[in-house]
Amino acid sequence: MFGRLRKRIEEVGQPPVAPSAERGRNLFEAAATYVAACAEEDHEAGAEAARWVSPEALCFGVNELACRAVIALARERDQTPQHVARTLLGLPAA
């Protein structure tokens, strides 16, 4: 996952912008925008969000978003986070 993220960020071809330079956006806003754009296959919005923070900060934000999403889905489905994560990735039950 992080390899794909880093590749997408590198494809942008522009150095990241400091968080305060672009309307004061933070890494969680960048991560939410980036992930939503990827889910909607909006490459332009994803590339823009990737410029808001450093690649490392974006990776951290995407990881935090993934953890929170898996926990929320696990609670909603009354399943374990591991089961939800494996299901979302199309992996067999452990």
BELSUL-V614765 format. One record per pair of residues at least 24 apart in sequence whose C-alpha atoms are under 10 Angstrom apart, sorted by sequence separation. I is the first residue (numbers start at 1). J is the second residue. D is the distance in whole Angstrom. If there is no record, write none. Layout:
((I J D) (I J D))
This chain:
((25 49 9) (29 53 10) (30 54 10) (34 58 9) (27 52 8) (28 53 10) (26 52 8) (27 53 6) (31 57 9) (32 58 10) (35 61 10) (25 52 7) (26 53 7) (27 54 9) (30 57 9) (31 58 6) (34 61 10) (35 62 7) (24 52 9) (25 53 8) (27 55 10) (30 58 7) (31 59 8) (34 62 8) (5 34 10) (22 51 9) (23 52 9) (27 56 10) (28 57 9) (29 58 9) (31 60 8) (32 61 8) (33 62 10) (5 35 10) (8 38 10) (22 52 6) (27 57 6) (28 58 8) (31 61 5) (32 62 7) (35 65 9) (12 43 10) (17 48 10) (21 52 8) (22 53 9) (26 57 9) (27 58 6) (30 61 8) (31 62 5) (35 66 9) (12 44 9) (16 48 10) (17 49 10) (19 51 9) (20 52 8) (21 53 10) (26 58 9) (27 59 9) (28 60 9) (29 61 8) (30 62 9) (31 63 9) (32 64 10) (14 47 9) (16 49 9) (17 50 9) (18 51 8) (19 52 6) (20 53 9) (27 60 8) (28 61 5) (31 64 9) (32 65 7) (12 46 9) (13 47 9) (14 48 10) (16 50 7) (17 51 5) (18 52 6) (19 53 5) (27 61 6) (28 62 8) (31 65 7) (32 66 10) (8 43 9) (12 47 6) (15 50 9) (16 51 4) (17 52 5) (18 53 6) (19 54 8) (26 61 9) (27 62 9) (31 66 10) (11 47 8) (12 48 8) (14 50 9) (15 51 7) (16 52 6) (17 53 6) (18 54 7) (28 64 8) (9 46 9) (10 47 10) (14 51 7) (15 52 10) (16 53 6) (17 54 7) (28 65 8) (8 46 9) (9 47 7) (12 50 8) (13 51 10) (15 53 10) (16 54 5) (19 57 10) (8 47 8) (9 48 10) (12 51 8) (15 54 8) (16 55 7) (9 49 10) (10 50 9) (15 55 9) (9 50 6) (8 50 9) (9 51 8) (6 50 10) (5 50 9) (9 54 9) (10 55 9) (9 55 7) (8 55 10) (6 55 7) (9 58 9) (5 55 9) (6 56 9) (6 58 9) (5 58 9) (6 59 8) (2 56 10) (5 59 7) (2 58 10) (3 59 10) (2 59 7) (5 62 9) (1 59 9) (2 60 10) (2 62 9) (1 62 10) (2 63 9) (1 63 9))
